[in-house]
Amino acid sequence: MQADDPTTFETTLADGRRMTLSLPPTNAGWGADGIRALRPVPPTHTGRGQEPPALPTRPALPLEVALLGLGA
């Protein structure tokens, strides 16, 4: 990868992992500068949020199963 490639960005995270971000070329005005237009944003949350509610323990009704199959 070239250091001046405007479509790819590489960085090393605090824990040592490497992350690569690449954007495809575009004619959109907001993406004309490629990766150079991106800026760092500090995190707004740390840690995990609340756990989601548990799924109901009742078995699925045959009609519900049939309706789910229609969407496949």
N, C-alpha and C positions, 0 to 999 in steps of 0.2 A: 504494500500500500504506500502511496506517495503521501508525504507530509502535507502537501498543499491541496489535497483532494477535497473539494468543497462539498462532496456528497457523503463523506465518511468521517466519523469522530470516534477516537479511541481514548479511553481513560482507565485508570486503575482505582478501584474502590478502596475504602479505608481498610477493609479486611483482606486486601491483596488480590481479589478477583479482578479480572480485566473485563471491560464491557466495550462493545463496539456498536455504534449506531450508524446506520446508513439510510439515506433517503434516495429514492429514485429521482431521476431528472424530471422536471415538471415545467409547464408553461404558466403555472399559476403565479400571480404577482407576489403573494405572500411567501412563496417558496423559491423565489428567484435567487436568493443568496445562499440557498442550500443550508448546510450545517452552520455556516458563519452567522446566520441570523438567530441561532439558539443562544440562550443565556442561562446561567445557573439560577435555580430557584431553591431557596432553603426549604427543608421539609416542614410541613405544617403539623404533622403528627408523628409521634414515636411510639413504638410498641404496637400491641394489638388492640383492636377495638373490642366491643362486647361480642360475645359468642352469639351466633344466630339461634333462634328458638329451635328446639328439637322437632323432628318430624313426627307427625301423629303416629301412634302405635297401631291404629286400626288397619286391617287389611284393605287393599284397594277393591272396590266393587267392580264386577265384570264390565259394567257400562263405562266406567272411568278408563279401564284398560283398553276397551274397544275404541273410545274416543282418542286416546293417546296414539293408538295405532294409525288413525286416519291422518295424522299430521306427518307421518314418516314418509 
